[in-house]
C-alpha cells in the first residue's frame, strides 16, 4: 500500500543529537480499514477502497450503511480509493496503519486550504493599498482593470474573488519519524489545511532524482594524445 488517510494535528520541532532542528508536521495517519476491493472483471479496474474515522449509523447514507453491514465494518466518514495492480494480497476488513511507510520515504500530502470566503486584492494577492490623504478615494480598490483599447478584462488578471477552500498537494515531504503506538507520522515541511483537517498521505509520484557525480575527463589516446601533451619548455 502507498496510501493512508488521516488528520493533520499541527506542526512541531524535532531536535537531533547534534542540535539541528527540523520543522515537522504531525499527521494522525490511520488506522484505515479496507472496505472494498475493485476488480477488473466486475468494475473494470483494480483498486482498493479505504475507510477512515468511524461515524454513527444515523450519519451514513442507507445504501452505504447496507454495504458496511455486509462486511461487518462500522460506517466510515472518509472513503478513498487507490489503484493497485496486485490487490489480491489485501482482503476486505484488513486494517492498515502508519507503518505502510518507512523513515526516509518521500510522500505527497493532499489537503484542503482554509476557506476565507470572498476576499479583495489586498488579502488575496497582497496588493498595496492606496493613500488616505488629499481626498484620495482609492484606499482598498484594485485600481485600473483594463485599457480602453481592448475594452475588456484580460483572463487571469489578479482581482478579488473566492479565496481558499482549494485542494492542494504538498510534494516530496520526507518521513522523519513514525510513532506506531499513537499512529503518528512526522513529515518534514508544511502541509496544506487547518489543524484537524483531513489529509491523504501517498507515495510521491515524482520524487527528486539523484544527480550522478561528475566523471573525470578521459585521457586522450592516439594522435590526439600527442597534440594534447604539453610541449617541453626551451632553456
Secondary structure by P-SEA (a helix, b strand, c coil): ccbbbbbbccccccccccbbbbbbbbbbccccccccccccccccccbbbbbccccccccccaaaaaaaaaaccccccbbbbbbbccccccccccccccccccccccbbbbbbcccccccccccccccccccccccccccccccccccccccccccccccccccccbbbbbccccccccccccbbbbbcccccccccbbbbbbcccccbbbbcccccccccccaaaaaaccccccc
